[in-house]
Amino acid sequence: MHVLVAGGGIGGLTAALCLAKRGFDVTVLEQSSAIGEIGTGIQLSPNATRVLFHLGLEDALRSVSFSPEASEMRQWRTGVLIARSPLGETATQTYGFPYFHIHRGDFITVLEEAVRASPSIRLHTSARVSAQQDEGPRVTVESAAGAFTADVLIGADGIRSVVRTAVAGPEKPEFTGNIAWRVLVPAAALPAGQVRPVTTAWWGPGAHVVHYYLRRGELVNCVFIREQRGWEVESWTEPGDPQELAAAFAGWHPEIGALISHARRDTLFKWALFDRPPMTSWGTGRVTLLGDACHATLPFMAQGAAMAIEDAVVLAACLQNADGAPQALKRYAELRKTRTAWIQAGSRRNAEVFHMRGIKAWVRNRAAGRAVGDRLRAVYAYDALQAAGQ
């Protein structure tokens, strides 16, 4: 079976590796002229590293990642600890696999090198998909790199998916009322010990901040999110204004102010957060979707990349185990819809929980320890390999 994958991001490359591991012939079509990612950080929880280790990427990931000791939630102004969930060795012992922080660019490089080393995968850049046609026994795709024909087409082409639009029509995402800024701060520029070796989330009224180490502790990835309307640009590359960011988080804990003081215009980016409801159908016939193309997720559970990684291994297993491609793709969507919709809903709810005010925040803080622990266990313990019948 020959499989076409539209999109050379995290989901597309992981899908290609999962398919190749099961003996499929794979072609990846990436619209950009080179494989790469905007420089920011992501979190790979045990449900994701389980799959990545299965693909033989453990050593490569360990060489470029950072393993946090815990996840901490703190009060926005005083820094008082609200809740703490151990990670590090505890995560490995509990779930069987580690929790990593990793730079997106480093992660993409690990995936790309594995893809290029596979004799079963062909990777084409400058190959934006422009049209597709499901002709029954085969799927034909027109792209900037030419026409391609295969048994299956996987749309892993992100939140502005061309494949999704062709399958389901144009979407109308809803602005959440939140905007975000992100910046990478060199750890050497900060006082020793100022940033702890943990994932830290600062909860405040109508806003929150998350920061953590990347690249073995060389960088601190910072994300600032605030409820604000009047600016609704959904772009990862829109420059941010350091003065606007400082004003938005004036009065927060000094550690937040110290991180903001290192934000420069050439390293600070801003974007508006939009929400997309779960899709009723992920495809038709021999065409399906994966990752952000079918379940774009708000960043409040740090599970966007993990969901695409889980999708990839389940989809590959379904294609191998089913009698025909259409039945396999239908089974894949059935296996993944409930899980991804739950993550989408949880991420949406976290936006409200993190930003509570007054008595609601006080009640939240008193119950946070157990509530956070229960939710994380349900996320991290998920075994996509088992769900896929491996």
Buried (B, 14 or more C-beta within 10 A) or exposed (E): BBBBBBBBBBBBBBBBBBBBBBEBBBBBBBBEEEBBBEBBBBBBBBBBBBBBBBBEBBEBBBEBBBBBBBBBBBBBBEBEBBBBBBBBEEBBEBBBBBBBBBBBBBBBBBBBEBBEEBEBBBBBBEBBBEEBEBEEEBBBBBBEBEEBBBBBBBBBBBBEBBBBBBBBEEBEBEBBBBBBBBBBBEBEEBEEEEBBBBBBBBBBBBBBBBBBBBBBBEBBBBBBBBBBEEEBEEEBEBEBBBEBBBEBBEEBBEBBEBBBEBBEEEBBBBBBBBBBBBBEEBBBBBBBBBBBBBBBBBBBBBBBBBBBBBBBBBBBBBBBBBEEBBEBBBBBBEBBBEBBBBBBBBBBBBBEBBBBEEEEBEEBBEEBBEEBBEBBEEBBEBBBBEBBEB
